[in-house]
Amino acid sequence: MHNRCYRQDIDGLRAIAVLSVFLHHLDSAFIPGGFVGVDVFFVISGYLITSQISEEIRGGTFSIRQFYQRRINRIIPALVTVVSASMVTGLILLSPADLVLLTKSAVYSIFGVSNLFFWREYGNYFAANSAEAPLLHTWSLGVEEQFYVIWPILLLLMFKVARRYAIALLLLLVFTAFLVSEAGTRIAASAAYYLLPTRFFELMIGGLLALLSKRYPPRNTTQSSIAVVFGLVLVVGSLFWTDKATPFPGIWALWPCLGTALLIWSGLRPCALHRILTLRPMVFIGLVSYSLYLWHWPFIAFLKYLGIEIDLYVGVAVMGAALLLSWLSWSFVETPLRRSGTKMPFLAVLARRFALPAFILVALNVTVVQGRGFPARFSPEVARLEASQQSKPNELRAGCHVPTALSDTPPLDRCRLGAPKAQPDGILLGDSFANHFTGMLDVIAKHDGLALMDYTMDGCPPIAGYNTGKIAAYAQRCLLRNDAAYAQLEQHRYQHIILASNWPDSPEVAPLLIRSIERALATGANVTIILKNEGIEDASTCAIRNAMYARHTECRRAPRGQPAYFKELRIRFPSVRFIDPNLVICHDQECSPVLDGMLIYRDSAHLNDIGSRLLGERLLSAGVGLINATSQIRN
């Protein structure tokens, strides 16, 4: 915005946004919905960008080249600074595989598409492994930068072709984009969180406000006061009535966005309440908010990577260090380069501020990938452990194991385990935990001369009629998937049916699972149930970090046991076979993520494929198979 348009209250609103995100990342229990600070930023960006573009279009001075020149000067210098610092730190601290991921994310971030990378790589934004990704927070920059590509062109078209109906068209676009967001959140929640189409309405709310507020500013301070009260209730309330389990964005993102719009609108006629946003500390934090947003997360991610607990004292130290670096970045990188960039030709800005750092990052990424993350920095054991960690059954058997959004996928002939036969002898049903047992079952089924079809889906235990308790669309897809799966059993009459899952602990699951087993047995099949393996905190990283840093952290954990209802199932169904993977994983009341010197987990609960196959071999050597399985249940 031009200096004459500068509003301190908007910087105060930026301060609320960045502090909400920062405090949430330090301790999500403190502000469970602090992530909505990003949505506040989106509305502010939409408002400021649209105000500037619309003013220039009306004055006949708008230039696409100048617009992108301003965006490059505003975004890239500070981003490159933080990315460079993260890369240097990562070269020292990160394992080979994690360094490769960091360099890839750096390239995606500089090109404004890191939201696509993190969605593909980690899926759920709140997944445990994403908490150690130093550039995870750049996903929101990706959304904004993609918006900047589309929005100026769209505004130009609206003003040139349908100026009289621009507001009406924008209202229609906002409403349509909101419906897309709500539908996307119900269909594919992880994608909806990261991607522009389901975030577009938030930025467009800011754009709509920019056009409406010129015609309809507050008439008096009473209206402003009412807007401030409702705006603060919606924004601050969203920090506490949403959390990581809330289906987001969709309808739940609408409230902080509307609250932000009310607060921005009220600032056109400031009132006494509005002065909260113009306090000097708030304005200062708002001024450095972009740098603070960039710097805060790498601090937290690297601390988590090192296993350092973020208590009150560490949290205060992190905030102090991040604020200091943010001020330095704002003073010596952001501000001077933004000002000097206005005096440079567009091609010079494009070449020096964007193309050159992008080229360097791409070259660095190629070097790191070709060098496999420079494993010589650590002992050979690190590379060996990481090799097994990276063997992911969900990726190796993609299409056979599907996300919820592809719940309609039928069983595929190519999805086979065990002996090569024209027709399968049995089928595996279950969730991602059933999927991670595919290596184990492949080994066992080959030994037993059986061919199995695998048919698994994320987050869906093979329990007919079971409501997973997730958002409605996900729960409904699991219900329909299980209906189709059990119809498949009754139609094909398999010789073997294997059910596997991260079996829910809730006692009300028991009657539903009993009925499911009865339906499976009624087909005449031999039914095998694979019990859930023990979850182990830091299972996929503890041994690697020990080897990296010569630590001696204890990686073993006490077993938690199986759901109580399995004792009833054993008595009720004597013909059902049970396979307990914990017979191999756990000994003497301790469960280990390492077996025969190999890491067998890919996260804190899921097995990797190498580990799964190793379990199969060890179970076979103990006489456990699909034809002659043990019925022993570990308590």
N, C-alpha and C positions, 0 to 999 in steps of 0.2 A: 504494500500500500504506500501511496505517497505520504510524505511527512504531514501534510495538512489533514490527512485522513486518520492519522495515528490515534488510537484509542487505548488509554491505559487499562480500561476495564477488560478489554479483550486479552491483554497480557495477564491480568489477574485471573481470568477464566482459564487461560493456558496453565497457570500455576496450579489451579485445582486439578486440571487434567493430568499433568505430569507427576504431581505429588501422589495422586491416587494410584497411578500405575506403579510408581516407585515403591510406595508402602505396601501395595499388594504383592509385588515381587519379593520384597523383603520377608513378608509373612502374610500369606493369603488369609489366615484366620483373623488378622487384624482388620483388613478391609476386603471381605470376600469377593466383592464385585468391582474392585479397583481397576480391573481391565477395561471398564467402560470409559475410562479416561481417554482411551484411543478414539472412542466414538465422539467425545467432546471435541477432540482435535479435528476429526473429519468434518464436523459441522462448521467449525471455525474456518477451516481451509476452504470449504465450499462457499462460505459467505464472503471471505476476503477476495478470493480469486474471481468470483462472479462480479463483485462490486467493481473491481479494477477493470475487468474485461468489458463489462457493460458500459462503464464510463468512457472507456477508450473507443468503443464501437460507436457510441452516440457522438463522440467528438471527432470521429473519423481518423483517429490516430492509432488504432489497434494494429499490431503487427505480430504475426505468428512467430517470426524470428526473434523479435524482442521478448515475447512472452517466454519462449523456451530458453533464451539467454538468461532471463531473470531466474527461471527455475533452476538452471544449472548452477548459477552463482549462489543461489540460496541453499541448495540441497547438497551438491557434490563435495565442496571443500571439507566441510565438517564430517561428512560421511566417510570420505577417504582417510581423514585423520584417524577416526575411530577404528575403521577397518584395518588400517596399517598397524595401529597399536595392538589390536586383537591378533593380527597375524604374527607379529613378533612374539607376543606372549604365548600364542599357540605353538609356535616353533619350539619354545622351551618346555612347555608344560604338557601338551597334548600327545596322546598316543598316535601311532602312524595312521590308523583308520580315522581317528577323530580330526587329525590335521587335514587329511584329504577332504573330509566333510566341511571343515571350516573354509578351506580355500575355494571349494565349489560354491558355498553360500556367499562368499565374498564377491565372486564373479556375478552371481545372480543378483546380489544386492546393488552392485554398481549399475547394472542394466535395468533395475527397477522391476524385477520379477522374482524377488526372493520369496514372495508369498506362494508362488507356484512350487518353488523348491521345497519349502518347509512343509507344505501340504503333502507333497509326494513322499518326502523323506520320513516325516514323523506322524503324519495324519493328525490326530487330535492335538490341538495346541497345548492342552494341559497334560499330555503324556509325560510320564516320568523322565524318559530319556531326552525330551526336548528341553528340559530345565538346564541342561549343560551345554546347549548350543549358543555360543557367544553372540551370534548375530541373529538370533531368532526374532528379536524385536523389529528387525528391518522389514518384516512382512507388511507392516502398516505403511511404510514408505513405498513399498511396491504398489499397494492399493492406490495411494495418492498419485504416484507418478503415472500409473495407467489411466487414472481419472484425468490428469492433465493432458494426456494425449488426445482424449476424446472430447472433453468438455469445451475447449475453445472453439473447435470446429462446429460442435452442436449449437453453441450460442450464436456463432456467426450465421449459421443457416436459419435459426429461428428469427434473428433480427432482420435478416435480409429478405426472407421469404414470407414470414408471418409475424411481423413486429407487433401488430395490433393484438395478436392472440398468443404472444410469447408467454405470459403468465398462465393462461389457461392450458397451453401445451405443457408447460413445466409442471403444473399441478397434476396433469394426467400422467406425465413421466414419473413423477415422484410416487404417485399411487401405484402405478404399474410396477415400478422397481421395488416398492415395499412388498407387493404381492409375490414377486419373484423371490425376495429375501425370505419371506415367511414359508413359501413352498420349498425353497432350497434347504432351509434349516430343518424342515421335516423330512426331506428326502435324503440329504447327504450333509449331515451337520458339520463334519470336519471341513469339507470343501467350502461350505457356506461361511464358515468362520474366516477363512483366509482370502477368498476370491472377490474380485471387484463386483461382479453382477449382483451378489447378495449384500454388498456394502454400498452400492451406488446410491441408494435412496438417502443414506445418511449425509453424503456430500451434497446431494441435490437439495436436501432440506435447507442447508446453508445457502445454496444458490437461489432457491425460491425466496428465502428471507431477504436476500440482497435486493431482489427486484420489488418485493412487496413493501419493504420498509421505506423505500423512497416515496411511495404513494400513501402509505398508512403508518406513519410514525406514531408513537404514543401522544395522545392529545394533551396529557397533563401528567404531573408527578404521581397522581393517584394510580393511574393506569400503570405507570412504571413500577410503582411499589408492589402492586398486585402481581405483575409479571415477575419481579425479582423473587417474591415469596414462592410462587408456584414453580418458577425455574429452579430455585435452590432445592425445593422439596423433591422435584423429579430427578435432578442430577445427584444430589447427596443421597437421596433415598435409594437410587439405583446402585450405589456403592455397597449397600447392605442387603437389599432384597434380591440381588442376583448373586450367583456363585458359579463355579465351574460346571455344576450339574444343570444349570439353566440352559434351555435350548436357545442358542444365540448365534446370529443376531435376531432377525425377525421382529416379532412384536416387542420382545424385551429390550431391543436396542432402540425402539421408537421413543421410549420415555426419556432417557438421558438426552437424546437428540432434540426432542421438543423442549426439554428443560434448558438446554444450551441455547436454542433459538430464542426462547423467552428472555433469557439473560442478555443476549446480544441486542435484541430489540429494545429492551428497557434502557439500555445504555444510550439510545438516541435522545432520551430526555432524562438525564441522571436524576436520581432521587437520593434521599438520605441513606436508605438501605443499600443502594448501589455502591456506596463508598467502600463497602467491604472489599470489593474487587479492585479498588484503586489504592489500597494500602501499599506503602513503598516496598515492604518485603515481598508482597504478592507480585507487584509489577516487576521487581528484579528477577524473581524466579521465572516469571512469564517471559522476560526478555531472553533468558538463557535456556528456555524450556526445550528448544530443539536439541541443543548440545547436551542438556541434562538427560533427555530421553535417550540420546545415542550412547552416552557414557555409562548410564546406571546399570544396564543389563549385563555388559561384559564383566563388570566387577562381580556381580552376583553369580553369573554362570561359572566363572573361573573359581570362585570360592567353593561353590557346590562341587565342582569337578575335583577339587583338592580335598573334599570331605570336611571342610571347615564349617562348623555350625554357625549360623547367623543368629546370634543372640542379641540382646539389647545393645551391648557395647560394640560388637562387630557391626551391627546395623547402623549405629550412630557414626562409626568410623567410615563406613561405606558412603553414607550420605554426605559427610564432610568432604571426603576425597572426590566424590562425583561432582559436588557443587563447585569445588575448587577447579577441577579440570574443565568443567562446563564454562566457568567464567573465563578461564584462560583461552579455551577454544572460541568462545564468543568474541573475546577481546582481540585475539591475535590471528584468528582464522576466519570465522564467520563474517564479522563486520568489515574488516579491511578488504577481504577478497570480494565480498559482495559489492562494496563501493568501487573498487578498482575495475571490477568486471563490467560495470556500466559504461566505462570509457573505452572498452576494447571492442573490436569488430566481432561480429557474431561467430565467424569462422575461427577466429583466434580463441574465443571462449570455448567453442565446441572442441577444438583440437587440444588445447592446453588443459582445460578444466575437466573435460570428460573423456575424450578419445585416448589421451596419453595415459591417465591412470587406469582406464579400462584395459588398454593393451598390456600394461605392466601386470595387472591382476590376472589376466588371461594367461600370460606367459608364466607367471608364478604358479598358477593352478596346473598348467601342463607339466611344469617341472616337478611339482609335488606329487601329482598323480603318477607320472612316469617313474618317480623315485619311490612310489608306494609309501609316501609319508615319511621317508627317511628313517627306516627302522633301526639303522645303526646307532641312532641316538640312545637306544635302550638295549637291554639284554635280548638275546634271541628268543627267550621265553615269551616276551611281550608279543612278538609277531606270531608265534605259534598259538598262543591263547586267543589272539584276535582273529586268527584265521577260522577257528571254530565258531567264535561269536558271530561272525559275519555270514554263516550258513543259515539262512532264514527260511524255514519251511513255507511261510506264507508267500514268499516271493518265488521260491522254487516250484511251488505248486499253484501258482496264480491261475485262476480260471476254475480250478478244482475247489480251491478255497476262495470265497468271494466276500467282499464287503456287503453291508446291509443294503446299499443302494442297488446291488445286483441280485437281490433275493429271488428273483424270478428265474434265475439261471437253472436249467434242468441238469440232471446228472449227465456227464459227458463220457463217451466211450474211452477217450484217451486218459481219463483219470483213474489209472489202475495202480495197484500196489501188489507186491508179491509175485507169484508164479505167472509167467506169460500164458494166458489161456484165451480162447475165443470168447468165452462167456464167464462173467464173474461168479464166484462162489458166494460172495458176501458183499456187504456195504458198510462203510463207516459213516456215522452221523454225529454231528456235534458242532462245537464252536471253534474258536481259534486254538483252544487247548486240544481238541480232537485233531486239528490240523498239525499241531506240533508233535503229535504221536505218529504221524505218517511214516517217518523214518523207522521208528521202532516196529511198527506194524509191517512195513515192507520187509524187514529182516525176518520177522517171525513168520509171516505168511509164506515167504519163499521156502523157509525150512519146512513148513507144514504142507507145502504143495498147494496152497490156496491162492486164488486171485480175488482181490478186493477192489471195489469201487469206492473212491473217497468223495464225500459230498458234505462239505462243511462250510459254515458261514460265521462271520464275526459276531460275537455277543449273543449267540442263540443256542442255549443248551437243548439237547434233543428230548424235550419234555413237552408232549402234546398238551395244549391248553395253558401253558405257563406264560404269564405276563412278566416280562423281564424288569418292569418298573422303569424302563427308560422312556424317553419322549415318545409320545403316542405313535408317531409314524414308525419308529424303530420297533417298538413293542408289537405293533400290528404286523409288520413284516415278518417278525420271528414267528408269530402265531400262524400266519399263512404258510410260511416255509415249513414248519413242522407238520401242518396239515398235509401239505404236498408230499413231504418225506414219508410219512406213515402210510399215505395212499400208495406210494411207490413200493413200500414193503409188502403191502397186501396184494399188489398187482403182480410183482415179480417173484414172490416166494423164494427169497434167497435162502441158502443153506446156513449162512452165518450173518448175524447182525451185531455190529459192534457200536456201542454207545459210549461216547467220551465227552467230558466237559470239565470246566471249572465249576463243579457241582455247587449250587447255591446252598448256604448253610441254613436257610429259613426252614422251619419244620413244616410249614404248609406246602412245601415242595413234595413231601413224601407221598401223599395220595395221588398227585398228578404223575409222579414218576412211576408209582405202582401201576397205574392204569396204562402208562406208556409201555412198560415192560410186558404187561399182559397182552397188549395189542401186538407187540413184537413176537411173543411166544405163540400167540394164536395163529401166526403164519406158518408154524412148524419149524422155525429156524432155531439154531443154537445161538443163544444170546450171550454176549460177552460185554461186561461193563469195565471200562478202564477208570480206575479211581484217579482223582486229581493229584498231581504231583505237588510237593510242598513248595510254597513260595519262599524265597530266601532274599532278604533285603540286600541290595547291591550285588545280586548273584552274578550278573554279567560283567561287573567292573571291579569287584573287590580284589580278585586274584591278579588282574591286569595291573591295577594301581599299586598293589604290593610289589609286583615285579618291576614296575617303572620307577618307583621311588624308594625301593629297598625298605618298604614298610613291613610290619609284622602284624597287621590288623587281622583279627580272627574273622574268617569268612563263613564259618559254620554257624548254623542256627538250630535252635530246638524245634522239633516238629510241632505243628499245630493240630494235626489229626484230621480225620475225615468227618463230614457231617454225621450227626448221631443216627440219622435214619438209615444209614447203611447197615447197621446191625439188624434192624428189622427186615431189610431187604434180603439179607443173607439167610435168615430163618424162613422167610415167606417164599423165597424162590431158590430152593436147593439145586435146581438144574442150571441156574445162571452161573456163568463163570466170571470171576473177578480177577483182573490183573492190577496189581499194585506196583507202580513204578518206584514207589518209595522204599521197596525192599532193596533196591540198588542204591538209591540216593541217600538213604538215612541208615545210620548204624549207631547203636549205643546212645539213642536219644539225641543224635546230632545229624543234621542234614548238610551235605556239602555240595557246592556248585561245581566242584572239580572231581572228575572221575578218571582214574588211571592217568593223571597228569593233564587231562583235557578239560577245557571249560565246556560245560554241557548246557548252559543257559544263554539265551540271547537278550533277556531282560530279567527283571526280578521274579518273574513267574513262568515265562515261556521257555521251553527248551529250544536249543538250536538243532539243526538237522544232524550234525555230527554227533552231538550228545544224545539225540533221540535214537540214532542207530546203535550207538554204544550201549544204551539201555537195552535195546532189543537183543544184542549179543549176550549181555550179562544175564538177562532173564532166561534166554534159551539155555545157557550153561547151567542155570539153576532148575531146569526142567519145566519152565513156564512157557506155554504156548497157547495158540487158539484152540487146538484140539484137546490139549491136556493142561488147562490153565489152573492156577491155584485159586482157592477161594478165601485165602487168608486176607484179613482186613487189618491194617495197622490202625490202632486206636489213637 
